[in-house]
Amino acid sequence: MSSQSKWKLLAVLIVASALLGVVGWQQFTPKPAPPTTIITVTPTATTVTGSQTIVVPQRQTEWIRIGEVKPLNYYLTLLEANGTLPYVQLAKELRKLPDLTNVTAVAKITYLALNASNPEVKEALELMLKGGTPDPRDFSYAVPNYNTELQVLYWLACQNEFKKDDTLALAIAMVNGVWITVGEEQVQKATRRDADELLLFFRETNELQRRQSTPLLYDYPLEAMLCLVWTAGQNLNNGPHGLFSSNPYFRDRPHMRVTLKDYEWVTLSVKGLRDARDIVWNQAWVRKDYVQTFLTIETHFRSVDRSGGPNWVGGWLAYDTKEKMEIHGEIVPIHNINNPDFEIEYYLRTGKGIGVCDDQANMVEAMCKSWGISTTTMYRMWGGASGVGHTHAICFDPLSRTWLGSKGQLSVNRYATDLNNKVAMYLTKPPWNQSKILEWKADPFVPTYHMSKIYYSNLNITAQEVLDAFSKGIASSQMKQWLLYS
């Protein structure tokens, strides 16, 4: 080949490489519309030979381009062709959804499932498939015959792109399916709207955390993610609109469908989260260390005696005075209000919180979650027949990957002598498992008080042991075991 021919060939190769680079960049760079998420899927079959398990390709590697929509059955078949749990069952449960018409949404779910690199994505799907379909025998009214948590995930996929390993979207779906199961039609519509708003809010919060160089909520372990996005706290078990309350102050309602007022009463709205975020910022409570932010908020809203504190109205004295007030058109006692949005509204009007320990926990959780700090609540019962107990928030520390509480809250009545200083410790579970969700039973320490399945319980621990353990920090792995597998 002549020298001139070589130069011509080199020029052709350079132009071709440039064109390929442009094509590649255009193919893999995110575009506003249509979505172009790409999945590489290699369906496999598993065979066992002697003591060895071998995974071999069943057919050629396939690509999913969400912008190039294929028939619905194509994506379901990809899941089934994987040949392993939870993917085969995921396809089966998707087929049962009543409104499965958005093929792009199904493609996104397929992408999320099959292209995961974080094992907690698979774990979340396994839990969703285990706990997301209500058993009609558990309810006194008709419930959906499909997986309501998967339906919420599908609704999210209809409106949003999923990130790779999007445990945030999965967590929101897992904890909100229960509202589709127990709620009236208006509640189901509100849940669809609110789940979408929650996803956008926490994605926005993740970016705020990134700009402040603080830990990102997208890096949270699964149990912390579930607790972060569950906006009803322990309100299902108490208050005038609790689902399971058998407290004599309120009404027993395990056989009643949840109304829109019930739902809006017990949940923290995205508006409430945004208002809480403004409060936390304006009060300069934000710290690089999330535990310090949590403790600053806890200290501000503490009750120093039976009547409350400098920034809190009510306290234990509210049980004695039997004082009531009007909240959202309803007259209720000023204790166990269990309405997080109202707590934020009351603070904006007065600069204080109001109620008892349940309500203080709601306030602390709202403020923390508004900045992406994951919390749940602890309840301890030690009062014997008198029914003395205490509720407060605990938070997840992403730096140590442990769960901690305020020593001041953990110390409340730790020297009680009832039952040889033993206490009943309850941790609020995000309700991913709907099996027997309305079931409640008498507390073994206080037979007149009833506890629901939304709690993990430890009935063989002393108050001092609780203080020591949660002051030092409970490992994320242990909390996951308690909240998801106990």
LUMDO-135787 format. One record per residue (C-alpha): residue in one letter; residue number from 1; x negated, y, z negated. Coordinates in nm, 2 decimals, always signed. Example, Ala and Ser with C-alpha at 12.3 -4.5 7.8 and 13.67 -1.06 7.14 Angstrom:
r,k,u,v,w
A,1,-1.23,-0.45,-0.78
S,2,-1.37,-0.11,-0.71
//
This chain:
r,k,u,v,w
M,1,+0.00,+0.00,+0.00
S,2,-0.13,+0.34,+0.10
S,3,-0.20,+0.61,-0.16
Q,4,+0.08,+0.82,-0.02
S,5,+0.33,+0.53,-0.06
K,6,+0.23,+0.47,-0.42
W,7,+0.30,+0.84,-0.50
K,8,+0.64,+0.81,-0.33
L,9,+0.73,+0.50,-0.53
L,10,+0.62,+0.66,-0.86
A,11,+0.85,+0.96,-0.78
V,12,+1.14,+0.73,-0.72
L,13,+1.08,+0.55,-1.05
I,14,+1.06,+0.87,-1.24
V,15,+1.39,+1.00,-1.10
A,16,+1.56,+0.66,-1.17
S,17,+1.44,+0.66,-1.53
A,18,+1.57,+1.01,-1.58
L,19,+1.91,+0.91,-1.44
L,20,+1.92,+0.61,-1.66
G,21,+1.83,+0.82,-1.96
V,22,+2.12,+1.06,-1.88
V,23,+2.36,+0.77,-1.84
G,24,+2.24,+0.61,-2.16
W,25,+2.27,+0.94,-2.36
Q,26,+2.61,+1.00,-2.22
Q,27,+2.72,+0.65,-2.31
F,28,+2.60,+0.65,-2.67
T,29,+2.65,+1.02,-2.77
P,30,+2.98,+1.07,-2.96
K,31,+3.25,+1.26,-2.76
P,32,+3.56,+1.42,-2.90
A,33,+3.79,+1.24,-2.67
P,34,+3.84,+0.97,-2.57
P,35,+3.65,+0.78,-2.85
T,36,+3.35,+0.58,-2.72
T,37,+3.26,+0.35,-3.01
I,38,+3.08,+0.05,-2.88
I,39,+3.08,-0.30,-3.03
T,40,+2.85,-0.58,-2.95
V,41,+3.02,-0.90,-3.03
T,42,+2.88,-1.25,-2.99
P,43,+3.16,-1.50,-3.08
T,44,+3.01,-1.80,-3.25
A,45,+3.09,-2.15,-3.36
T,46,+2.95,-2.32,-3.67
T,47,+2.84,-2.68,-3.66
V,48,+2.70,-2.90,-3.94
T,49,+2.42,-3.15,-3.86
G,50,+2.31,-3.34,-4.17
S,51,+2.21,-3.09,-4.43
Q,52,+2.18,-2.80,-4.18
T,53,+2.44,-2.55,-4.07
I,54,+2.39,-2.41,-3.72
V,55,+2.56,-2.11,-3.57
V,56,+2.56,-2.12,-3.19
P,57,+2.71,-1.88,-2.94
Q,58,+3.05,-1.99,-2.80
R,59,+3.04,-1.76,-2.50
Q,60,+2.86,-1.47,-2.36
T,61,+2.80,-1.15,-2.57
E,62,+3.08,-0.90,-2.51
W,63,+3.10,-0.52,-2.55
I,64,+3.39,-0.32,-2.68
R,65,+3.42,+0.03,-2.55
I,66,+3.71,+0.18,-2.73
G,67,+3.76,+0.44,-2.45
E,68,+3.81,+0.15,-2.21
V,69,+4.12,-0.01,-2.36
K,70,+4.18,-0.37,-2.30
P,71,+4.49,-0.57,-2.38
L,72,+4.58,-0.61,-2.75
N,73,+4.53,-0.98,-2.74
Y,74,+4.17,-0.93,-2.63
Y,75,+4.07,-0.78,-2.96
L,76,+4.26,-1.03,-3.17
T,77,+4.11,-1.32,-2.97
L,78,+3.76,-1.18,-3.04
L,79,+3.83,-1.19,-3.42
E,80,+3.97,-1.55,-3.39
A,81,+3.67,-1.66,-3.17
N,82,+3.43,-1.57,-3.46
G,83,+3.56,-1.88,-3.62
T,84,+3.50,-1.78,-3.98
L,85,+3.69,-1.61,-4.26
P,86,+3.80,-1.34,-4.30
Y,87,+3.81,-1.27,-3.93
V,88,+4.04,-1.54,-3.82
Q,89,+4.29,-1.45,-4.10
L,90,+4.25,-1.08,-4.01
A,91,+4.37,-1.15,-3.66
K,92,+4.66,-1.36,-3.79
E,93,+4.77,-1.08,-4.03
L,94,+4.73,-0.81,-3.77
R,95,+4.98,-1.00,-3.55
K,96,+5.24,-0.97,-3.83
L,97,+5.24,-0.59,-3.85
P,98,+5.57,-0.45,-3.73
D,99,+5.43,-0.16,-3.54
L,100,+5.12,-0.31,-3.38
T,101,+5.13,-0.11,-3.05
N,102,+4.82,+0.11,-3.07
V,103,+4.56,-0.10,-2.89
T,104,+4.28,+0.15,-2.96
A,105,+4.35,+0.13,-3.34
V,106,+4.32,-0.25,-3.32
A,107,+3.99,-0.21,-3.13
K,108,+3.86,+0.02,-3.42
I,109,+3.95,-0.24,-3.68
T,110,+3.78,-0.51,-3.48
Y,111,+3.47,-0.29,-3.45
L,112,+3.48,-0.23,-3.83
A,113,+3.51,-0.60,-3.91
L,114,+3.27,-0.75,-3.66
N,115,+3.00,-0.49,-3.64
A,116,+2.94,-0.45,-4.01
S,117,+2.59,-0.45,-4.16
N,118,+2.71,-0.38,-4.52
P,119,+2.83,-0.71,-4.68
E,120,+3.09,-0.51,-4.88
V,121,+3.28,-0.45,-4.56
K,122,+3.35,-0.82,-4.54
E,123,+3.41,-0.84,-4.91
A,124,+3.67,-0.56,-4.88
L,125,+3.85,-0.74,-4.60
E,126,+3.85,-1.06,-4.80
L,127,+4.00,-0.88,-5.10
M,128,+4.26,-0.70,-4.88
L,129,+4.37,-1.03,-4.72
K,130,+4.39,-1.19,-5.06
G,131,+4.58,-0.92,-5.24
G,132,+4.76,-0.71,-4.98
T,133,+5.07,-0.92,-4.89
P,134,+5.34,-0.90,-5.16
D,135,+5.50,-1.22,-5.28
P,136,+5.88,-1.18,-5.27
R,137,+5.91,-1.39,-5.59
D,138,+5.73,-1.11,-5.78
F,139,+6.00,-0.85,-5.70
S,140,+6.37,-0.80,-5.76
Y,141,+6.42,-0.62,-5.43
A,142,+6.32,-0.69,-5.07
V,143,+5.95,-0.63,-4.99
P,144,+5.75,-0.64,-4.66
N,145,+5.66,-0.99,-4.53
Y,146,+5.32,-0.86,-4.40
N,147,+5.00,-0.72,-4.54
T,148,+5.08,-0.37,-4.65
E,149,+4.72,-0.28,-4.72
L,150,+4.63,-0.38,-4.36
Q,151,+4.91,-0.17,-4.24
V,152,+4.76,+0.14,-4.41
L,153,+4.43,+0.06,-4.25
Y,154,+4.60,+0.03,-3.91
W,155,+4.77,+0.37,-3.97
L,156,+4.43,+0.52,-4.05
A,157,+4.29,+0.38,-3.73
C,158,+4.57,+0.53,-3.53
Q,159,+4.47,+0.88,-3.64
N,160,+4.09,+0.86,-3.71
E,161,+3.76,+0.72,-3.59
F,162,+3.60,+0.47,-3.82
K,163,+3.24,+0.50,-3.91
K,164,+3.02,+0.19,-3.91
D,165,+3.06,+0.02,-4.24
D,166,+3.34,+0.25,-4.33
T,167,+3.42,+0.13,-4.69
L,168,+3.59,+0.46,-4.76
A,169,+3.86,+0.39,-4.50
L,170,+3.89,+0.03,-4.63
A,171,+3.92,+0.14,-4.99
I,172,+4.19,+0.40,-4.92
A,173,+4.39,+0.13,-4.74
M,174,+4.34,-0.13,-5.02
V,175,+4.47,+0.09,-5.30
N,176,+4.76,+0.25,-5.11
G,177,+4.93,-0.06,-4.97
V,178,+5.11,-0.10,-5.30
W,179,+5.32,+0.21,-5.23
I,180,+5.44,+0.05,-4.90
T,181,+5.54,-0.25,-5.10
V,182,+5.73,-0.08,-5.39
G,183,+5.83,+0.25,-5.24
E,184,+6.14,+0.38,-5.07
E,185,+6.12,+0.48,-4.71
Q,186,+6.02,+0.84,-4.80
V,187,+5.74,+0.71,-5.01
Q,188,+5.61,+0.50,-4.72
K,189,+5.61,+0.81,-4.50
A,190,+5.43,+1.01,-4.76
T,191,+5.17,+0.74,-4.81
R,192,+5.09,+0.73,-4.44
R,193,+5.03,+1.11,-4.44
D,194,+4.84,+1.12,-4.77
A,195,+4.61,+0.83,-4.68
D,196,+4.51,+1.02,-4.37
E,197,+4.45,+1.34,-4.57
L,198,+4.25,+1.15,-4.83
L,199,+4.02,+1.01,-4.57
L,200,+3.95,+1.36,-4.43
F,201,+3.91,+1.51,-4.77
F,202,+3.65,+1.26,-4.89
R,203,+3.46,+1.27,-4.57
E,204,+3.44,+1.65,-4.61
T,205,+3.33,+1.59,-4.97
N,206,+3.06,+1.36,-4.85
E,207,+2.93,+1.64,-4.63
L,208,+2.94,+1.88,-4.92
Q,209,+2.73,+1.64,-5.12
R,210,+2.48,+1.60,-4.84
R,211,+2.44,+1.98,-4.82
Q,212,+2.37,+1.99,-5.19
S,213,+2.12,+1.70,-5.17
T,214,+2.32,+1.50,-5.42
P,215,+2.42,+1.13,-5.40
L,216,+2.67,+1.05,-5.13
L,217,+3.00,+0.89,-5.20
Y,218,+2.96,+0.68,-4.88
D,219,+2.68,+0.50,-5.06
Y,220,+2.90,+0.40,-5.35
P,221,+2.95,+0.03,-5.43
L,222,+3.29,-0.11,-5.35
E,223,+3.44,-0.09,-5.70
A,224,+3.33,+0.27,-5.74
M,225,+3.48,+0.36,-5.40
L,226,+3.81,+0.20,-5.49
C,227,+3.82,+0.39,-5.82
L,228,+3.74,+0.71,-5.64
V,229,+4.02,+0.70,-5.39
W,230,+4.29,+0.56,-5.63
T,231,+4.48,+0.88,-5.72
A,232,+4.74,+0.76,-5.98
G,233,+4.49,+0.66,-6.25
Q,234,+4.66,+0.47,-6.53
N,235,+4.99,+0.66,-6.47
L,236,+5.17,+0.34,-6.35
N,237,+5.18,+0.22,-6.70
N,238,+5.30,+0.52,-6.88
G,239,+5.49,+0.85,-6.86
P,240,+5.84,+0.94,-6.74
H,241,+5.78,+0.80,-6.39
G,242,+5.55,+0.50,-6.46
L,243,+5.64,+0.19,-6.28
F,244,+5.59,-0.05,-6.57
S,245,+5.65,+0.17,-6.88
S,246,+5.83,+0.00,-7.16
N,247,+5.72,+0.27,-7.41
P,248,+6.03,+0.37,-7.61
Y,249,+5.97,+0.74,-7.51
F,250,+6.04,+0.66,-7.15
R,251,+6.23,+0.41,-6.94
D,252,+6.16,+0.06,-6.84
R,253,+6.17,+0.04,-6.47
P,254,+6.00,-0.27,-6.32
H,255,+6.31,-0.35,-6.12
M,256,+6.35,+0.00,-5.96
R,257,+6.20,+0.10,-5.63
V,258,+5.96,+0.39,-5.64
T,259,+6.12,+0.72,-5.54
L,260,+5.94,+1.01,-5.37
K,261,+5.96,+1.20,-5.70
D,262,+5.80,+0.91,-5.88
Y,263,+5.52,+0.89,-5.63
E,264,+5.45,+1.26,-5.63
W,265,+5.46,+1.27,-6.01
V,266,+5.20,+1.00,-6.08
T,267,+4.96,+1.07,-5.79
L,268,+4.70,+1.34,-5.74
S,269,+4.77,+1.51,-5.41
V,270,+4.50,+1.64,-5.17
K,271,+4.62,+1.99,-5.25
G,272,+4.56,+1.91,-5.62
L,273,+4.21,+1.79,-5.53
R,274,+4.13,+2.10,-5.34
D,275,+4.26,+2.32,-5.63
A,276,+4.05,+2.12,-5.87
R,277,+3.74,+2.15,-5.65
D,278,+3.78,+2.53,-5.66
I,279,+3.81,+2.53,-6.04
V,280,+3.50,+2.31,-6.08
W,281,+3.30,+2.54,-5.85
N,282,+3.42,+2.87,-5.99
Q,283,+3.35,+2.75,-6.35
A,284,+3.00,+2.65,-6.24
W,285,+3.05,+2.29,-6.37
V,286,+2.87,+2.13,-6.07
R,287,+2.54,+1.97,-6.15
K,288,+2.29,+1.77,-5.94
D,289,+2.34,+1.49,-6.19
Y,290,+2.70,+1.36,-6.17
V,291,+2.70,+1.24,-6.53
Q,292,+2.62,+1.59,-6.65
T,293,+2.91,+1.73,-6.44
F,294,+3.14,+1.47,-6.59
L,295,+3.02,+1.54,-6.95
T,296,+3.05,+1.92,-6.89
I,297,+3.42,+1.87,-6.78
E,298,+3.49,+1.63,-7.07
T,299,+3.35,+1.88,-7.32
H,300,+3.55,+2.17,-7.18
F,301,+3.88,+1.99,-7.21
R,302,+3.82,+1.81,-7.54
S,303,+4.07,+1.80,-7.82
V,304,+3.90,+1.89,-8.15
D,305,+4.19,+1.81,-8.38
R,306,+4.55,+1.69,-8.38
S,307,+4.67,+2.02,-8.23
G,308,+4.43,+2.02,-7.94
G,309,+4.13,+2.25,-7.88
P,310,+4.03,+2.59,-7.74
N,311,+4.10,+2.48,-7.38
W,312,+4.37,+2.22,-7.46
V,313,+4.73,+2.25,-7.58
G,314,+4.91,+1.96,-7.76
G,315,+4.71,+1.67,-7.89
W,316,+4.84,+1.41,-8.13
L,317,+5.06,+1.68,-8.30
A,318,+5.29,+1.67,-8.00
Y,319,+5.42,+1.33,-8.11
D,320,+5.53,+1.48,-8.44
T,321,+5.68,+1.80,-8.31
K,322,+5.87,+1.62,-8.03
E,323,+5.84,+1.94,-7.83
K,324,+5.95,+1.93,-7.47
M,325,+5.91,+2.14,-7.16
E,326,+6.04,+2.16,-6.80
I,327,+5.81,+2.02,-6.54
H,328,+5.92,+2.01,-6.17
G,329,+6.28,+2.04,-6.27
E,330,+6.27,+1.77,-6.54
I,331,+6.27,+1.80,-6.92
V,332,+6.00,+1.58,-7.07
P,333,+5.80,+1.56,-7.39
I,334,+5.46,+1.74,-7.39
H,335,+5.27,+1.42,-7.44
N,336,+5.21,+1.13,-7.20
I,337,+5.32,+1.36,-6.91
N,338,+5.10,+1.16,-6.67
N,339,+5.13,+1.41,-6.39
P,340,+4.78,+1.51,-6.26
D,341,+4.91,+1.77,-6.01
F,342,+5.10,+1.94,-6.30
E,343,+4.78,+1.95,-6.51
I,344,+4.60,+2.14,-6.24
E,345,+4.90,+2.38,-6.19
Y,346,+4.91,+2.44,-6.57
Y,347,+4.54,+2.52,-6.58
L,348,+4.57,+2.77,-6.30
R,349,+4.85,+2.95,-6.49
T,350,+4.70,+2.93,-6.84
G,351,+4.33,+2.83,-6.82
K,352,+4.41,+2.53,-7.04
G,353,+4.53,+2.17,-7.01
I,354,+4.83,+2.03,-7.20
G,355,+4.94,+1.69,-7.34
V,356,+4.76,+1.40,-7.51
C,357,+4.47,+1.18,-7.42
D,358,+4.65,+1.03,-7.12
D,359,+4.69,+1.38,-6.98
Q,360,+4.33,+1.48,-7.07
A,361,+4.21,+1.18,-6.88
N,362,+4.42,+1.28,-6.58
M,363,+4.26,+1.63,-6.59
V,364,+3.90,+1.50,-6.61
E,365,+3.96,+1.25,-6.33
A,366,+4.11,+1.52,-6.10
M,367,+3.81,+1.75,-6.16
C,368,+3.55,+1.48,-6.11
K,369,+3.71,+1.32,-5.80
S,370,+3.74,+1.66,-5.64
W,371,+3.36,+1.66,-5.61
G,372,+3.34,+1.29,-5.51
I,373,+3.25,+1.16,-5.86
S,374,+3.41,+0.82,-5.91
T,375,+3.61,+0.77,-6.23
T,376,+3.85,+0.53,-6.39
T,377,+4.00,+0.52,-6.74
M,378,+3.95,+0.32,-7.06
Y,379,+4.22,+0.25,-7.31
R,380,+4.14,+0.11,-7.66
M,381,+4.41,-0.02,-7.90
W,382,+4.32,-0.07,-8.26
G,383,+4.61,+0.04,-8.47
G,384,+4.79,-0.28,-8.54
A,385,+5.16,-0.24,-8.58
S,386,+5.12,+0.14,-8.59
G,387,+5.01,+0.13,-8.22
V,388,+4.71,+0.36,-8.25
G,389,+4.50,+0.39,-7.94
H,390,+4.30,+0.63,-7.72
T,391,+4.26,+0.68,-7.35
H,392,+3.98,+0.86,-7.17
A,393,+3.78,+0.87,-6.85
I,394,+3.46,+0.69,-6.77
C,395,+3.24,+0.78,-6.46
F,396,+3.01,+0.61,-6.22
D,397,+2.65,+0.73,-6.21
P,398,+2.51,+0.66,-5.86
L,399,+2.15,+0.72,-5.98
S,400,+2.15,+0.44,-6.24
R,401,+2.44,+0.26,-6.07
T,402,+2.61,+0.22,-6.40
W,403,+2.94,+0.33,-6.56
L,404,+2.93,+0.55,-6.86
G,405,+3.16,+0.73,-7.10
S,406,+3.13,+1.04,-7.32
K,407,+3.00,+0.95,-7.67
G,408,+3.25,+1.18,-7.82
Q,409,+3.54,+1.00,-7.65
L,410,+3.39,+0.66,-7.72
S,411,+3.35,+0.75,-8.09
V,412,+3.72,+0.83,-8.14
N,413,+3.82,+0.62,-8.44
R,414,+3.54,+0.37,-8.39
Y,415,+3.54,+0.31,-8.77
A,416,+3.90,+0.19,-8.78
T,417,+3.92,-0.12,-9.00
D,418,+4.23,-0.29,-8.85
L,419,+4.17,-0.64,-8.74
N,420,+3.81,-0.64,-8.87
N,421,+3.72,-0.35,-8.65
K,422,+3.81,-0.54,-8.34
V,423,+3.97,-0.34,-8.06
A,424,+4.16,-0.43,-7.74
M,425,+3.97,-0.26,-7.46
Y,426,+4.15,-0.20,-7.13
L,427,+3.99,-0.07,-6.80
T,428,+4.22,+0.06,-6.53
K,429,+4.19,-0.14,-6.21
P,430,+4.26,+0.01,-5.87
P,431,+4.56,-0.19,-5.75
W,432,+4.41,-0.38,-5.46
N,433,+4.57,-0.70,-5.57
Q,434,+4.95,-0.69,-5.56
S,435,+5.01,-1.03,-5.69
K,436,+5.25,-1.00,-5.99
I,437,+5.17,-0.63,-5.99
L,438,+5.49,-0.55,-6.18
E,439,+5.42,-0.81,-6.45
W,440,+5.37,-0.68,-6.80
K,441,+5.34,-0.84,-7.14
A,442,+5.32,-0.76,-7.51
D,443,+4.99,-0.63,-7.63
P,444,+4.84,-0.89,-7.87
F,445,+4.73,-0.61,-8.10
V,446,+5.06,-0.42,-8.10
P,447,+5.35,-0.66,-8.00
T,448,+5.59,-0.36,-7.95
Y,449,+5.36,-0.22,-7.68
H,450,+5.34,-0.36,-7.33
M,451,+5.05,-0.36,-7.09
S,452,+5.06,-0.42,-6.72
K,453,+4.83,-0.61,-6.48
I,454,+4.67,-0.29,-6.37
Y,455,+4.42,-0.33,-6.66
Y,456,+4.12,-0.55,-6.71
S,457,+4.13,-0.65,-7.08
N,458,+3.87,-0.75,-7.33
L,459,+4.03,-0.85,-7.66
N,460,+3.72,-0.98,-7.84
I,461,+3.50,-0.67,-7.88
T,462,+3.44,-0.42,-8.16
A,463,+3.47,-0.05,-8.13
Q,464,+3.10,-0.01,-8.20
E,465,+3.02,-0.26,-7.92
V,466,+3.22,-0.05,-7.68
L,467,+3.04,+0.27,-7.79
D,468,+2.70,+0.11,-7.75
A,469,+2.77,-0.05,-7.41
F,470,+2.93,+0.24,-7.24
S,471,+2.68,+0.49,-7.38
K,472,+2.40,+0.29,-7.23
G,473,+2.59,+0.22,-6.91
I,474,+2.77,-0.09,-6.78
A,475,+2.61,-0.22,-6.45
S,476,+2.80,-0.18,-6.13
S,477,+2.79,-0.55,-6.08
Q,478,+2.96,-0.61,-6.41
M,479,+3.23,-0.35,-6.35
K,480,+3.29,-0.51,-6.01
Q,481,+3.34,-0.84,-6.18
W,482,+3.59,-0.69,-6.42
L,483,+3.78,-0.47,-6.18
L,484,+3.79,-0.70,-5.88
Y,485,+3.75,-1.06,-5.99
S,486,+3.89,-1.08,-6.35
//
